[in-house]
Amino acid sequence: KRQRVEAASNFNSSFSEIELFIAGNPEFADLLTKGREGAEINGPDGLRLWVFYNQVLRQWQFAHYQYESDVFDEDNWQAQRVFMQEVLSGDIGLIDHWQQHKNQYNPAFNTVIDDIVNGIEN
């Protein structure tokens, strides 16, 4: 049980850092808004957004790995699936990033994201 509490705490801390970064950085919040709307972003801003999206997906992938390893419990995992669906449904740039780079993520995680994206598009 202790390992599950630590896994949930670490995951929440990681996403809290991401959220606080966005909240505390109006310039990046503006960039993220453009990405969420599907704007084409190139150059240094494109790289910043690419790194950000990659980090978000890696955090989710690690949570999925912990869930499959029975470290992250079912309730926490299902809450994260709902959160992923909410985020993905409002972020064209994140979906595009994942579709272009899904070969960087493990197949089991890609199946989860595929299911979410297919549910959004239908």
Secondary structure, DSSP 8 states (H G I E B T S, - for coil): -HHHHHHHHHHHHHHHHHHHHHHH-HHHHHHHHHHHTT----HHHHHHHHHHHHHHHHHHHHHHHHHHTTSS-HHHHHHHHHHHHHHHHT-HHHHHHHHHHGGGS-HHHHHHHHHHHHHHH-
